[in-house]
Amino acid sequence: MPKTPHDPLYYHARRAVLHANDTGISHLQRRLRIGYQHAIDLRHALRGDVLEHQADTDTWHIRAEADRHTDFLLEEKLAQAARLIGSAKALVIAAGAGMGIDSGLPDFRGDEGFLRAYPALGRQGLCFQTIASPPAFEQVPLTAWGFYGHRLNLYRATAPHAGFGVLHAWDQRMAQGCFVFTSNVDGHFQKAGFPTARVHECHGSIHRLQCTAHCSGEIWPTADLHPQVDEAACQWQGELPHCPRCGALARPNVLMFDDWHWNATRSQQQRMLLDMWLDSTTAPLVIEIGAGRAVPTVRNFTRRMQQRGSALVRINLREASIHNPDAIEIALGAREALERIQQHLAADI
Ligand SMILES: [Zn+2]
């Protein structure tokens, strides 16, 4: 590791020089959007680490011994995240679809991921938005339940990846505890040991059912439901799940597309618990994981938390911004980021 730099742009500058093999001041100015004097100072700071200055010709060169392999900018961000976690008293975990991918769960972002997971639906000309919508349960109920039945089986059979265990260990060290806000419907935070009363599933849960006729407002667990699905055709086999009260078709208690009849009662109760917990804590640290801009619910929540004074660590493989001064943004997958932050944390203790 190079000497601890005082300039927050040090590692950005280091990376910019090595990436482009360019030691010029104008290059640094352009890449980092900084003034002339700032670029001069940064180049001097890099001397002995990646740069050397030849006095007789007044030229700058990249040192042959410069470490080009370690991404120090990333390491510094991981270390900063570890320091924040080490000193936090309360933690909010805000998780989106990227959290589930490392457990081997399919990603429905973009039609490509969806069609790879459900080729039979592609052959029927059905996209994710069509099958994950209330009309699908009226028009093609065996197919709609084939899709959700398969997902229920898959989420039940899949073990949450090691990153969940890392988060659960951080939960244990928080004096004021931890709360999960997630748009995932897989129930994996509870499976990983997080208490039910500390998880807010803002899009519902695939492990709960509701009536499509909205007879009573009841939400009931899927414990007795054991889906038999013809996976090659994505078709439900046998009797479809029904509402125990009125006998109408049942559906997952999951927020779908254009879903005006999602029963939000359970999710709202979870939200109330979250708000009560937030009132009892002071600016908890927020770790946002795998939450994209396409479904902005989780990002909107973390933005509100920042407005309330929370610090933010954002883990996002595809949509991290390296120049955001308001957050530590880490462009890695969920599991790798969490495990590497944990390594820094363990080294600090
Ligand atoms: Zn009913």
Residues whose N, C-alpha, C, O or C-beta is under 5 A from the ligand:
A	BS01	ZN	C211 A213 C215 C243 R245 C246 G247 A248
